């Protein structure tokens, strides 16, 4: 039986999704199917924001995050590694903690060193890190939701371009957009006071969070009809 612990890392969660879903994902879903489901549940989380429904935000945010991991697994992208490289306890653009982009309005991206000793050792640690870089007090839930939608669109665009051109520099854009999407998942969670690691522990207590089988036995139609 596979389960997620709130003390585990981003990499542990990505591995969990791989172990539970890689077989059915490879057999039933194209890359675009995976991205479509990530988009679907991302939008449902945003609907929860519009309706001020914390439960809907939480459940759909977790599912969208899970589908994103499936996308990363298909593309062989190490989510923890790219997220840390882009956000080493600093804003990826201005290089400050907390982010000072609104104040400085600097047109140039700042180069800075990464101190690996500061890298969070757990998924919960990454959420805490993003709360320090982008404090919820400086960005309300609606703004966080808009940012999440923006990054979902940019990730889809990068994947679309890569599948058409197959260039390494465009694949790098996919990695960047995945990291940005992760930052926004935590941004929405922090604004909505949702502890992602603890909620994933509740969701993934026994294999697939829907059928509870290993590997997952949900079929294409049941996944397409699933609502939360």
Rosetta constraint file for C-alpha pairs under 8 A:
AtomPair CA 1 CA 206 HARMONIC 6.20 0.50
AtomPair CA 1 CA 207 HARMONIC 6.14 0.50
AtomPair CA 1 CA 214 HARMONIC 7.18 0.50
AtomPair CA 2 CA 16 HARMONIC 7.19 0.50
AtomPair CA 2 CA 20 HARMONIC 7.71 0.50
AtomPair CA 2 CA 204 HARMONIC 7.85 0.50
AtomPair CA 2 CA 205 HARMONIC 7.41 0.50
AtomPair CA 2 CA 206 HARMONIC 5.83 0.50
AtomPair CA 2 CA 207 HARMONIC 4.89 0.50
AtomPair CA 2 CA 214 HARMONIC 7.67 0.50
AtomPair CA 3 CA 16 HARMONIC 7.60 0.50
AtomPair CA 3 CA 201 HARMONIC 7.21 0.50
AtomPair CA 3 CA 204 HARMONIC 5.30 0.50
AtomPair CA 3 CA 205 HARMONIC 4.70 0.50
AtomPair CA 3 CA 206 HARMONIC 5.34 0.50
AtomPair CA 3 CA 207 HARMONIC 5.95 0.50
AtomPair CA 4 CA 8 HARMONIC 7.15 0.50
AtomPair CA 4 CA 12 HARMONIC 7.97 0.50
AtomPair CA 4 CA 13 HARMONIC 6.88 0.50
AtomPair CA 4 CA 16 HARMONIC 7.31 0.50
AtomPair CA 4 CA 200 HARMONIC 6.72 0.50
AtomPair CA 4 CA 201 HARMONIC 5.04 0.50
AtomPair CA 4 CA 204 HARMONIC 5.63 0.50
AtomPair CA 4 CA 205 HARMONIC 6.38 0.50
AtomPair CA 5 CA 197 HARMONIC 7.47 0.50
AtomPair CA 5 CA 198 HARMONIC 7.67 0.50
AtomPair CA 5 CA 200 HARMONIC 7.80 0.50
AtomPair CA 5 CA 201 HARMONIC 5.20 0.50
AtomPair CA 6 CA 123 HARMONIC 7.61 0.50
AtomPair CA 6 CA 124 HARMONIC 7.09 0.50
AtomPair CA 6 CA 197 HARMONIC 4.60 0.50
AtomPair CA 6 CA 198 HARMONIC 4.97 0.50
AtomPair CA 6 CA 199 HARMONIC 7.97 0.50
AtomPair CA 6 CA 200 HARMONIC 7.17 0.50
AtomPair CA 6 CA 201 HARMONIC 5.53 0.50
AtomPair CA 7 CA 122 HARMONIC 6.06 0.50
AtomPair CA 7 CA 123 HARMONIC 7.31 0.50
AtomPair CA 7 CA 124 HARMONIC 7.11 0.50
AtomPair CA 7 CA 197 HARMONIC 7.40 0.50
AtomPair CA 8 CA 12 HARMONIC 5.98 0.50
AtomPair CA 8 CA 13 HARMONIC 7.31 0.50
AtomPair CA 8 CA 121 HARMONIC 7.97 0.50
AtomPair CA 8 CA 122 HARMONIC 5.26 0.50
AtomPair CA 8 CA 123 HARMONIC 6.24 0.50
AtomPair CA 8 CA 197 HARMONIC 7.98 0.50
AtomPair CA 9 CA 13 HARMONIC 6.43 0.50
AtomPair CA 9 CA 121 HARMONIC 6.19 0.50
AtomPair CA 9 CA 122 HARMONIC 3.86 0.50
AtomPair CA 9 CA 123 HARMONIC 4.47 0.50
AtomPair CA 9 CA 124 HARMONIC 7.64 0.50
AtomPair CA 10 CA 14 HARMONIC 6.29 0.50
AtomPair CA 10 CA 79 HARMONIC 7.25 0.50
AtomPair CA 10 CA 80 HARMONIC 5.56 0.50
AtomPair CA 10 CA 122 HARMONIC 6.41 0.50
AtomPair CA 10 CA 123 HARMONIC 4.77 0.50
AtomPair CA 11 CA 15 HARMONIC 6.13 0.50
AtomPair CA 11 CA 78 HARMONIC 7.47 0.50
AtomPair CA 11 CA 79 HARMONIC 6.96 0.50
AtomPair CA 11 CA 80 HARMONIC 5.71 0.50
AtomPair CA 12 CA 16 HARMONIC 6.14 0.50
AtomPair CA 13 CA 17 HARMONIC 6.31 0.50
AtomPair CA 14 CA 18 HARMONIC 6.28 0.50
AtomPair CA 14 CA 69 HARMONIC 5.67 0.50
AtomPair CA 14 CA 70 HARMONIC 7.81 0.50
AtomPair CA 14 CA 73 HARMONIC 7.51 0.50
AtomPair CA 14 CA 79 HARMONIC 7.50 0.50
AtomPair CA 15 CA 19 HARMONIC 6.11 0.50
AtomPair CA 16 CA 20 HARMONIC 6.16 0.50
AtomPair CA 17 CA 21 HARMONIC 5.70 0.50
AtomPair CA 17 CA 22 HARMONIC 7.33 0.50
AtomPair CA 17 CA 66 HARMONIC 6.87 0.50
AtomPair CA 17 CA 69 HARMONIC 6.74 0.50
AtomPair CA 17 CA 70 HARMONIC 6.59 0.50
AtomPair CA 18 CA 22 HARMONIC 4.89 0.50
AtomPair CA 18 CA 69 HARMONIC 7.99 0.50
AtomPair CA 18 CA 70 HARMONIC 6.81 0.50
AtomPair CA 18 CA 73 HARMONIC 6.57 0.50
AtomPair CA 19 CA 215 HARMONIC 7.14 0.50
AtomPair CA 20 CA 207 HARMONIC 6.33 0.50
AtomPair CA 20 CA 208 HARMONIC 6.37 0.50
AtomPair CA 20 CA 214 HARMONIC 5.66 0.50
AtomPair CA 20 CA 215 HARMONIC 4.76 0.50
AtomPair CA 20 CA 216 HARMONIC 5.77 0.50
AtomPair CA 21 CA 25 HARMONIC 5.73 0.50
AtomPair CA 21 CA 70 HARMONIC 7.60 0.50
AtomPair CA 21 CA 208 HARMONIC 7.80 0.50
AtomPair CA 21 CA 215 HARMONIC 6.12 0.50
AtomPair CA 21 CA 216 HARMONIC 5.76 0.50
AtomPair CA 22 CA 26 HARMONIC 5.87 0.50
AtomPair CA 22 CA 70 HARMONIC 7.51 0.50
AtomPair CA 22 CA 73 HARMONIC 7.97 0.50
AtomPair CA 23 CA 27 HARMONIC 6.35 0.50
AtomPair CA 23 CA 215 HARMONIC 6.85 0.50
AtomPair CA 24 CA 28 HARMONIC 5.72 0.50
AtomPair CA 24 CA 29 HARMONIC 7.64 0.50
AtomPair CA 24 CA 215 HARMONIC 7.38 0.50
AtomPair CA 24 CA 216 HARMONIC 6.66 0.50
AtomPair CA 24 CA 217 HARMONIC 7.23 0.50
AtomPair CA 25 CA 29 HARMONIC 5.09 0.50
AtomPair CA 25 CA 30 HARMONIC 7.73 0.50
AtomPair CA 25 CA 34 HARMONIC 7.94 0.50
AtomPair CA 25 CA 70 HARMONIC 7.86 0.50
AtomPair CA 26 CA 30 HARMONIC 7.32 0.50
AtomPair CA 28 CA 219 HARMONIC 7.72 0.50
AtomPair CA 28 CA 220 HARMONIC 6.41 0.50
AtomPair CA 29 CA 33 HARMONIC 5.32 0.50
AtomPair CA 29 CA 34 HARMONIC 6.35 0.50
AtomPair CA 29 CA 220 HARMONIC 7.77 0.50
AtomPair CA 30 CA 34 HARMONIC 6.49 0.50
AtomPair CA 31 CA 35 HARMONIC 6.32 0.50
AtomPair CA 31 CA 71 HARMONIC 6.76 0.50
AtomPair CA 31 CA 74 HARMONIC 7.08 0.50
AtomPair CA 32 CA 36 HARMONIC 5.90 0.50
AtomPair CA 33 CA 37 HARMONIC 6.29 0.50
AtomPair CA 34 CA 38 HARMONIC 6.31 0.50
AtomPair CA 34 CA 67 HARMONIC 6.39 0.50
AtomPair CA 34 CA 68 HARMONIC 7.79 0.50
AtomPair CA 34 CA 70 HARMONIC 6.89 0.50
AtomPair CA 34 CA 71 HARMONIC 5.95 0.50
AtomPair CA 35 CA 39 HARMONIC 6.14 0.50
AtomPair CA 35 CA 67 HARMONIC 7.36 0.50
AtomPair CA 35 CA 68 HARMONIC 7.30 0.50
AtomPair CA 35 CA 71 HARMONIC 6.48 0.50
AtomPair CA 35 CA 156 HARMONIC 7.23 0.50
AtomPair CA 36 CA 40 HARMONIC 6.01 0.50
AtomPair CA 37 CA 41 HARMONIC 6.26 0.50
AtomPair CA 37 CA 64 HARMONIC 7.35 0.50
AtomPair CA 37 CA 67 HARMONIC 6.55 0.50
AtomPair CA 38 CA 42 HARMONIC 6.06 0.50
AtomPair CA 38 CA 63 HARMONIC 7.78 0.50
AtomPair CA 38 CA 64 HARMONIC 4.81 0.50
AtomPair CA 38 CA 65 HARMONIC 7.33 0.50
AtomPair CA 38 CA 66 HARMONIC 7.92 0.50
AtomPair CA 38 CA 67 HARMONIC 4.98 0.50
AtomPair CA 38 CA 68 HARMONIC 5.81 0.50
AtomPair CA 39 CA 43 HARMONIC 6.11 0.50
AtomPair CA 39 CA 64 HARMONIC 7.19 0.50
AtomPair CA 39 CA 152 HARMONIC 6.77 0.50
AtomPair CA 40 CA 44 HARMONIC 6.34 0.50
AtomPair CA 40 CA 64 HARMONIC 7.65 0.50
AtomPair CA 41 CA 45 HARMONIC 6.14 0.50
AtomPair CA 41 CA 60 HARMONIC 5.24 0.50
AtomPair CA 41 CA 61 HARMONIC 6.86 0.50
AtomPair CA 41 CA 63 HARMONIC 6.43 0.50
AtomPair CA 41 CA 64 HARMONIC 4.92 0.50
AtomPair CA 42 CA 46 HARMONIC 6.44 0.50
AtomPair CA 42 CA 60 HARMONIC 6.58 0.50
AtomPair CA 42 CA 61 HARMONIC 6.24 0.50
AtomPair CA 42 CA 64 HARMONIC 5.30 0.50
AtomPair CA 42 CA 148 HARMONIC 7.96 0.50
AtomPair CA 42 CA 149 HARMONIC 7.41 0.50
AtomPair CA 42 CA 152 HARMONIC 7.81 0.50
AtomPair CA 43 CA 47 HARMONIC 6.22 0.50
AtomPair CA 43 CA 149 HARMONIC 7.42 0.50
AtomPair CA 44 CA 48 HARMONIC 6.36 0.50
AtomPair CA 44 CA 56 HARMONIC 7.54 0.50
AtomPair CA 44 CA 57 HARMONIC 7.46 0.50
AtomPair CA 44 CA 60 HARMONIC 6.05 0.50
AtomPair CA 45 CA 49 HARMONIC 6.56 0.50
AtomPair CA 45 CA 56 HARMONIC 6.22 0.50
AtomPair CA 45 CA 57 HARMONIC 4.37 0.50
AtomPair CA 45 CA 58 HARMONIC 7.15 0.50
AtomPair CA 45 CA 59 HARMONIC 7.60 0.50
AtomPair CA 45 CA 60 HARMONIC 4.89 0.50
AtomPair CA 45 CA 61 HARMONIC 5.46 0.50
AtomPair CA 46 CA 50 HARMONIC 6.37 0.50
AtomPair CA 46 CA 57 HARMONIC 6.83 0.50
AtomPair CA 46 CA 145 HARMONIC 6.02 0.50
AtomPair CA 46 CA 149 HARMONIC 7.90 0.50
AtomPair CA 47 CA 51 HARMONIC 6.20 0.50
AtomPair CA 47 CA 56 HARMONIC 7.92 0.50
AtomPair CA 47 CA 57 HARMONIC 7.58 0.50
AtomPair CA 48 CA 52 HARMONIC 5.82 0.50
AtomPair CA 48 CA 53 HARMONIC 4.86 0.50
AtomPair CA 48 CA 54 HARMONIC 6.56 0.50
AtomPair CA 48 CA 55 HARMONIC 7.66 0.50
AtomPair CA 48 CA 56 HARMONIC 4.96 0.50
AtomPair CA 48 CA 57 HARMONIC 4.67 0.50
AtomPair CA 49 CA 53 HARMONIC 6.27 0.50
AtomPair CA 49 CA 54 HARMONIC 7.30 0.50
AtomPair CA 49 CA 57 HARMONIC 6.21 0.50
AtomPair CA 49 CA 141 HARMONIC 7.31 0.50
AtomPair CA 49 CA 142 HARMONIC 6.84 0.50
AtomPair CA 49 CA 145 HARMONIC 7.27 0.50
AtomPair CA 50 CA 142 HARMONIC 7.85 0.50
AtomPair CA 53 CA 57 HARMONIC 6.31 0.50
AtomPair CA 54 CA 58 HARMONIC 6.03 0.50
AtomPair CA 54 CA 192 HARMONIC 7.13 0.50
AtomPair CA 55 CA 59 HARMONIC 6.13 0.50
AtomPair CA 56 CA 60 HARMONIC 6.03 0.50
AtomPair CA 56 CA 228 HARMONIC 6.79 0.50
AtomPair CA 57 CA 61 HARMONIC 5.82 0.50
AtomPair CA 58 CA 62 HARMONIC 6.23 0.50
AtomPair CA 58 CA 189 HARMONIC 7.64 0.50
AtomPair CA 58 CA 194 HARMONIC 6.79 0.50
AtomPair CA 59 CA 63 HARMONIC 6.36 0.50
AtomPair CA 59 CA 228 HARMONIC 6.76 0.50
AtomPair CA 60 CA 64 HARMONIC 5.93 0.50
AtomPair CA 60 CA 228 HARMONIC 6.68 0.50
AtomPair CA 61 CA 65 HARMONIC 6.07 0.50
AtomPair CA 61 CA 185 HARMONIC 7.06 0.50
AtomPair CA 62 CA 66 HARMONIC 6.23 0.50
AtomPair CA 62 CA 196 HARMONIC 7.35 0.50
AtomPair CA 62 CA 199 HARMONIC 7.90 0.50
AtomPair CA 62 CA 200 HARMONIC 6.99 0.50
AtomPair CA 63 CA 67 HARMONIC 6.30 0.50
AtomPair CA 64 CA 68 HARMONIC 6.21 0.50
AtomPair CA 65 CA 69 HARMONIC 6.43 0.50
AtomPair CA 65 CA 182 HARMONIC 7.79 0.50
AtomPair CA 65 CA 185 HARMONIC 7.25 0.50
AtomPair CA 66 CA 70 HARMONIC 6.47 0.50
AtomPair CA 67 CA 71 HARMONIC 6.30 0.50
AtomPair CA 68 CA 72 HARMONIC 6.22 0.50
AtomPair CA 68 CA 178 HARMONIC 7.91 0.50
AtomPair CA 69 CA 73 HARMONIC 6.04 0.50
AtomPair CA 69 CA 79 HARMONIC 7.64 0.50
AtomPair CA 70 CA 74 HARMONIC 6.21 0.50
AtomPair CA 71 CA 75 HARMONIC 6.34 0.50
AtomPair CA 72 CA 76 HARMONIC 5.85 0.50
AtomPair CA 72 CA 77 HARMONIC 4.95 0.50
AtomPair CA 72 CA 78 HARMONIC 7.14 0.50
AtomPair CA 72 CA 79 HARMONIC 6.95 0.50
AtomPair CA 72 CA 178 HARMONIC 7.91 0.50
AtomPair CA 73 CA 77 HARMONIC 6.15 0.50
AtomPair CA 73 CA 78 HARMONIC 7.87 0.50
AtomPair CA 77 CA 82 HARMONIC 7.94 0.50
AtomPair CA 77 CA 175 HARMONIC 7.04 0.50
AtomPair CA 78 CA 82 HARMONIC 6.35 0.50
AtomPair CA 79 CA 83 HARMONIC 5.96 0.50
AtomPair CA 79 CA 178 HARMONIC 7.44 0.50
AtomPair CA 79 CA 179 HARMONIC 6.97 0.50
AtomPair CA 80 CA 84 HARMONIC 6.10 0.50
AtomPair CA 81 CA 85 HARMONIC 6.18 0.50
AtomPair CA 82 CA 86 HARMONIC 6.16 0.50
AtomPair CA 82 CA 175 HARMONIC 6.49 0.50
AtomPair CA 82 CA 176 HARMONIC 7.16 0.50
AtomPair CA 82 CA 179 HARMONIC 6.06 0.50
AtomPair CA 83 CA 87 HARMONIC 5.91 0.50
AtomPair CA 83 CA 178 HARMONIC 7.87 0.50
AtomPair CA 83 CA 179 HARMONIC 4.60 0.50
AtomPair CA 83 CA 180 HARMONIC 7.65 0.50
AtomPair CA 83 CA 182 HARMONIC 7.32 0.50
AtomPair CA 83 CA 183 HARMONIC 7.85 0.50
AtomPair CA 84 CA 88 HARMONIC 5.15 0.50
AtomPair CA 84 CA 89 HARMONIC 7.98 0.50
AtomPair CA 84 CA 119 HARMONIC 7.02 0.50
AtomPair CA 85 CA 114 HARMONIC 7.73 0.50
AtomPair CA 86 CA 92 HARMONIC 5.60 0.50
AtomPair CA 86 CA 176 HARMONIC 7.26 0.50
AtomPair CA 86 CA 179 HARMONIC 6.82 0.50
AtomPair CA 87 CA 91 HARMONIC 5.99 0.50
AtomPair CA 87 CA 92 HARMONIC 5.39 0.50
AtomPair CA 88 CA 92 HARMONIC 7.88 0.50
AtomPair CA 88 CA 114 HARMONIC 5.88 0.50
AtomPair CA 88 CA 115 HARMONIC 7.34 0.50
AtomPair CA 88 CA 116 HARMONIC 8.00 0.50
AtomPair CA 88 CA 118 HARMONIC 7.69 0.50
AtomPair CA 88 CA 119 HARMONIC 6.87 0.50
AtomPair CA 89 CA 97 HARMONIC 6.87 0.50
AtomPair CA 89 CA 118 HARMONIC 7.32 0.50
AtomPair CA 89 CA 119 HARMONIC 7.55 0.50
AtomPair CA 89 CA 129 HARMONIC 6.06 0.50
AtomPair CA 89 CA 130 HARMONIC 7.46 0.50
AtomPair CA 89 CA 132 HARMONIC 7.89 0.50
AtomPair CA 89 CA 133 HARMONIC 6.62 0.50
AtomPair CA 90 CA 95 HARMONIC 5.19 0.50
AtomPair CA 90 CA 96 HARMONIC 5.19 0.50
AtomPair CA 90 CA 97 HARMONIC 5.03 0.50
AtomPair CA 90 CA 98 HARMONIC 7.18 0.50
AtomPair CA 90 CA 99 HARMONIC 7.16 0.50
AtomPair CA 90 CA 133 HARMONIC 5.87 0.50
AtomPair CA 91 CA 95 HARMONIC 4.87 0.50
AtomPair CA 91 CA 96 HARMONIC 5.49 0.50
AtomPair CA 91 CA 97 HARMONIC 6.39 0.50
AtomPair CA 91 CA 98 HARMONIC 7.30 0.50
AtomPair CA 91 CA 99 HARMONIC 5.37 0.50
AtomPair CA 91 CA 133 HARMONIC 6.06 0.50
AtomPair CA 91 CA 134 HARMONIC 7.83 0.50
AtomPair CA 92 CA 109 HARMONIC 7.91 0.50
AtomPair CA 93 CA 101 HARMONIC 7.50 0.50
AtomPair CA 93 CA 108 HARMONIC 7.92 0.50
AtomPair CA 93 CA 109 HARMONIC 5.01 0.50
AtomPair CA 93 CA 110 HARMONIC 6.18 0.50
AtomPair CA 94 CA 99 HARMONIC 6.73 0.50
AtomPair CA 94 CA 100 HARMONIC 6.49 0.50
AtomPair CA 94 CA 101 HARMONIC 5.80 0.50
AtomPair CA 94 CA 106 HARMONIC 7.20 0.50
AtomPair CA 94 CA 109 HARMONIC 6.02 0.50
AtomPair CA 94 CA 110 HARMONIC 5.51 0.50
AtomPair CA 95 CA 99 HARMONIC 7.28 0.50
AtomPair CA 95 CA 109 HARMONIC 7.96 0.50
AtomPair CA 95 CA 110 HARMONIC 5.81 0.50
AtomPair CA 95 CA 111 HARMONIC 7.24 0.50
AtomPair CA 95 CA 112 HARMONIC 6.68 0.50
AtomPair CA 96 CA 100 HARMONIC 6.07 0.50
AtomPair CA 96 CA 133 HARMONIC 7.48 0.50
AtomPair CA 97 CA 132 HARMONIC 6.66 0.50
AtomPair CA 97 CA 133 HARMONIC 4.82 0.50
AtomPair CA 97 CA 134 HARMONIC 7.83 0.50
AtomPair CA 98 CA 132 HARMONIC 5.91 0.50
AtomPair CA 98 CA 133 HARMONIC 4.27 0.50
AtomPair CA 98 CA 134 HARMONIC 5.97 0.50
AtomPair CA 98 CA 135 HARMONIC 7.07 0.50
AtomPair CA 99 CA 133 HARMONIC 5.50 0.50
AtomPair CA 99 CA 134 HARMONIC 5.96 0.50
AtomPair CA 100 CA 104 HARMONIC 6.02 0.50
AtomPair CA 100 CA 105 HARMONIC 7.99 0.50
AtomPair CA 101 CA 105 HARMONIC 5.26 0.50
AtomPair CA 101 CA 106 HARMONIC 6.77 0.50
AtomPair CA 115 CA 119 HARMONIC 7.38 0.50
AtomPair CA 120 CA 125 HARMONIC 4.96 0.50
AtomPair CA 120 CA 126 HARMONIC 5.65 0.50
AtomPair CA 120 CA 129 HARMONIC 7.46 0.50
AtomPair CA 121 CA 125 HARMONIC 6.33 0.50
AtomPair CA 121 CA 126 HARMONIC 7.88 0.50
AtomPair CA 122 CA 126 HARMONIC 6.50 0.50
AtomPair CA 123 CA 127 HARMONIC 6.54 0.50
AtomPair CA 123 CA 196 HARMONIC 7.99 0.50
AtomPair CA 123 CA 197 HARMONIC 6.17 0.50
AtomPair CA 124 CA 128 HARMONIC 6.32 0.50
AtomPair CA 124 CA 195 HARMONIC 7.52 0.50
AtomPair CA 124 CA 196 HARMONIC 7.03 0.50
AtomPair CA 124 CA 197 HARMONIC 5.47 0.50
AtomPair CA 125 CA 129 HARMONIC 6.09 0.50
AtomPair CA 126 CA 130 HARMONIC 6.23 0.50
AtomPair CA 127 CA 131 HARMONIC 6.27 0.50
AtomPair CA 127 CA 186 HARMONIC 5.59 0.50
AtomPair CA 127 CA 190 HARMONIC 7.55 0.50
AtomPair CA 127 CA 195 HARMONIC 7.99 0.50
AtomPair CA 127 CA 196 HARMONIC 7.65 0.50
AtomPair CA 128 CA 132 HARMONIC 6.47 0.50
AtomPair CA 129 CA 133 HARMONIC 6.41 0.50
AtomPair CA 130 CA 134 HARMONIC 5.75 0.50
AtomPair CA 130 CA 135 HARMONIC 7.56 0.50
AtomPair CA 130 CA 183 HARMONIC 6.76 0.50
AtomPair CA 130 CA 186 HARMONIC 6.70 0.50
AtomPair CA 130 CA 187 HARMONIC 6.95 0.50
AtomPair CA 131 CA 135 HARMONIC 4.84 0.50
AtomPair CA 131 CA 136 HARMONIC 6.62 0.50
AtomPair CA 131 CA 186 HARMONIC 7.85 0.50
AtomPair CA 131 CA 187 HARMONIC 7.19 0.50
AtomPair CA 131 CA 190 HARMONIC 6.45 0.50
AtomPair CA 134 CA 138 HARMONIC 7.09 0.50
AtomPair CA 134 CA 139 HARMONIC 7.55 0.50
AtomPair CA 134 CA 187 HARMONIC 7.28 0.50
AtomPair CA 135 CA 139 HARMONIC 7.00 0.50
AtomPair CA 136 CA 140 HARMONIC 6.31 0.50
AtomPair CA 136 CA 141 HARMONIC 7.98 0.50
AtomPair CA 136 CA 187 HARMONIC 7.38 0.50
AtomPair CA 136 CA 190 HARMONIC 6.09 0.50
AtomPair CA 136 CA 191 HARMONIC 5.04 0.50
AtomPair CA 137 CA 191 HARMONIC 7.98 0.50
AtomPair CA 139 CA 143 HARMONIC 5.97 0.50
AtomPair CA 139 CA 144 HARMONIC 6.42 0.50
AtomPair CA 139 CA 191 HARMONIC 7.54 0.50
AtomPair CA 140 CA 144 HARMONIC 6.23 0.50
AtomPair CA 140 CA 191 HARMONIC 6.20 0.50
AtomPair CA 141 CA 145 HARMONIC 6.12 0.50
AtomPair CA 141 CA 188 HARMONIC 6.20 0.50
AtomPair CA 141 CA 191 HARMONIC 5.10 0.50
AtomPair CA 141 CA 192 HARMONIC 6.41 0.50
AtomPair CA 142 CA 146 HARMONIC 6.29 0.50
AtomPair CA 143 CA 147 HARMONIC 6.26 0.50
AtomPair CA 144 CA 148 HARMONIC 6.24 0.50
AtomPair CA 144 CA 184 HARMONIC 6.77 0.50
AtomPair CA 144 CA 187 HARMONIC 5.98 0.50
AtomPair CA 144 CA 188 HARMONIC 5.22 0.50
AtomPair CA 144 CA 191 HARMONIC 7.25 0.50
AtomPair CA 145 CA 149 HARMONIC 6.29 0.50
AtomPair CA 145 CA 184 HARMONIC 7.90 0.50
AtomPair CA 145 CA 188 HARMONIC 6.17 0.50
AtomPair CA 146 CA 150 HARMONIC 6.20 0.50
AtomPair CA 147 CA 151 HARMONIC 6.27 0.50
AtomPair CA 147 CA 184 HARMONIC 6.60 0.50
AtomPair CA 148 CA 152 HARMONIC 6.18 0.50
AtomPair CA 148 CA 181 HARMONIC 6.45 0.50
AtomPair CA 148 CA 184 HARMONIC 5.08 0.50
AtomPair CA 148 CA 185 HARMONIC 6.78 0.50
AtomPair CA 148 CA 188 HARMONIC 7.62 0.50
AtomPair CA 149 CA 153 HARMONIC 6.33 0.50
AtomPair CA 150 CA 154 HARMONIC 6.33 0.50
AtomPair CA 151 CA 155 HARMONIC 6.06 0.50
AtomPair CA 151 CA 177 HARMONIC 6.58 0.50
AtomPair CA 151 CA 180 HARMONIC 6.48 0.50
AtomPair CA 151 CA 181 HARMONIC 5.42 0.50
AtomPair CA 151 CA 184 HARMONIC 7.64 0.50
AtomPair CA 152 CA 156 HARMONIC 6.31 0.50
AtomPair CA 152 CA 181 HARMONIC 6.47 0.50
AtomPair CA 153 CA 157 HARMONIC 6.22 0.50
AtomPair CA 154 CA 158 HARMONIC 6.19 0.50
AtomPair CA 154 CA 177 HARMONIC 6.56 0.50
AtomPair CA 155 CA 159 HARMONIC 6.28 0.50
AtomPair CA 155 CA 174 HARMONIC 6.10 0.50
AtomPair CA 155 CA 177 HARMONIC 5.07 0.50
AtomPair CA 155 CA 178 HARMONIC 6.50 0.50
AtomPair CA 155 CA 181 HARMONIC 7.74 0.50
AtomPair CA 156 CA 160 HARMONIC 6.10 0.50
AtomPair CA 157 CA 161 HARMONIC 6.19 0.50
AtomPair CA 158 CA 162 HARMONIC 6.15 0.50
AtomPair CA 158 CA 170 HARMONIC 6.65 0.50
AtomPair CA 158 CA 171 HARMONIC 7.53 0.50
AtomPair CA 158 CA 173 HARMONIC 6.17 0.50
AtomPair CA 158 CA 174 HARMONIC 5.38 0.50
AtomPair CA 158 CA 177 HARMONIC 7.67 0.50
AtomPair CA 159 CA 163 HARMONIC 6.15 0.50
AtomPair CA 159 CA 171 HARMONIC 7.66 0.50
AtomPair CA 159 CA 174 HARMONIC 6.21 0.50
AtomPair CA 160 CA 164 HARMONIC 6.43 0.50
AtomPair CA 161 CA 165 HARMONIC 6.09 0.50
AtomPair CA 161 CA 166 HARMONIC 7.80 0.50
AtomPair CA 161 CA 170 HARMONIC 7.06 0.50
AtomPair CA 162 CA 166 HARMONIC 4.82 0.50
AtomPair CA 162 CA 167 HARMONIC 6.29 0.50
AtomPair CA 162 CA 170 HARMONIC 5.60 0.50
AtomPair CA 162 CA 171 HARMONIC 6.08 0.50
AtomPair CA 166 CA 170 HARMONIC 7.41 0.50
AtomPair CA 166 CA 171 HARMONIC 7.57 0.50
AtomPair CA 167 CA 171 HARMONIC 6.46 0.50
AtomPair CA 168 CA 172 HARMONIC 6.30 0.50
AtomPair CA 169 CA 173 HARMONIC 6.56 0.50
AtomPair CA 170 CA 174 HARMONIC 6.59 0.50
AtomPair CA 171 CA 175 HARMONIC 6.58 0.50
AtomPair CA 172 CA 176 HARMONIC 6.33 0.50
AtomPair CA 173 CA 177 HARMONIC 6.12 0.50
AtomPair CA 174 CA 178 HARMONIC 6.11 0.50
AtomPair CA 175 CA 179 HARMONIC 6.32 0.50
AtomPair CA 176 CA 180 HARMONIC 6.23 0.50
AtomPair CA 177 CA 181 HARMONIC 6.00 0.50
AtomPair CA 178 CA 182 HARMONIC 6.22 0.50
AtomPair CA 179 CA 183 HARMONIC 6.32 0.50
AtomPair CA 180 CA 184 HARMONIC 6.37 0.50
AtomPair CA 181 CA 185 HARMONIC 6.24 0.50
AtomPair CA 182 CA 186 HARMONIC 6.44 0.50
AtomPair CA 183 CA 187 HARMONIC 6.03 0.50
AtomPair CA 184 CA 188 HARMONIC 6.06 0.50
AtomPair CA 185 CA 189 HARMONIC 6.22 0.50
AtomPair CA 186 CA 190 HARMONIC 5.94 0.50
AtomPair CA 186 CA 196 HARMONIC 7.65 0.50
AtomPair CA 187 CA 191 HARMONIC 6.21 0.50
AtomPair CA 188 CA 192 HARMONIC 6.04 0.50
AtomPair CA 189 CA 193 HARMONIC 5.79 0.50
AtomPair CA 189 CA 194 HARMONIC 4.72 0.50
AtomPair CA 189 CA 195 HARMONIC 6.72 0.50
AtomPair CA 189 CA 196 HARMONIC 6.88 0.50
AtomPair CA 190 CA 194 HARMONIC 6.11 0.50
AtomPair CA 190 CA 195 HARMONIC 7.54 0.50
AtomPair CA 194 CA 199 HARMONIC 7.75 0.50
AtomPair CA 195 CA 199 HARMONIC 6.21 0.50
AtomPair CA 196 CA 200 HARMONIC 6.02 0.50
AtomPair CA 197 CA 201 HARMONIC 6.24 0.50
AtomPair CA 198 CA 202 HARMONIC 6.57 0.50
AtomPair CA 199 CA 203 HARMONIC 6.21 0.50
AtomPair CA 200 CA 204 HARMONIC 5.76 0.50
AtomPair CA 201 CA 205 HARMONIC 5.96 0.50
AtomPair CA 203 CA 209 HARMONIC 5.66 0.50
AtomPair CA 204 CA 208 HARMONIC 6.61 0.50
AtomPair CA 204 CA 209 HARMONIC 5.38 0.50
AtomPair CA 205 CA 209 HARMONIC 7.48 0.50
AtomPair CA 206 CA 212 HARMONIC 5.45 0.50
AtomPair CA 206 CA 213 HARMONIC 7.64 0.50
AtomPair CA 207 CA 212 HARMONIC 4.83 0.50
AtomPair CA 207 CA 213 HARMONIC 5.61 0.50
AtomPair CA 207 CA 214 HARMONIC 5.68 0.50
AtomPair CA 207 CA 215 HARMONIC 7.55 0.50
AtomPair CA 207 CA 216 HARMONIC 7.39 0.50
AtomPair CA 208 CA 212 HARMONIC 4.37 0.50
AtomPair CA 208 CA 213 HARMONIC 5.71 0.50
AtomPair CA 208 CA 214 HARMONIC 6.84 0.50
AtomPair CA 208 CA 215 HARMONIC 7.56 0.50
AtomPair CA 208 CA 216 HARMONIC 5.53 0.50
AtomPair CA 210 CA 218 HARMONIC 7.69 0.50
AtomPair CA 211 CA 216 HARMONIC 6.69 0.50
AtomPair CA 211 CA 217 HARMONIC 6.61 0.50
AtomPair CA 211 CA 218 HARMONIC 6.44 0.50
AtomPair CA 212 CA 216 HARMONIC 7.02 0.50
AtomPair CA 213 CA 217 HARMONIC 6.23 0.50
AtomPair CA 218 CA 222 HARMONIC 6.27 0.50
AtomPair CA 218 CA 223 HARMONIC 6.53 0.50
AtomPair CA 219 CA 223 HARMONIC 6.24 0.50
AtomPair CA 220 CA 224 HARMONIC 6.19 0.50
AtomPair CA 221 CA 225 HARMONIC 6.26 0.50
AtomPair CA 222 CA 226 HARMONIC 6.03 0.50
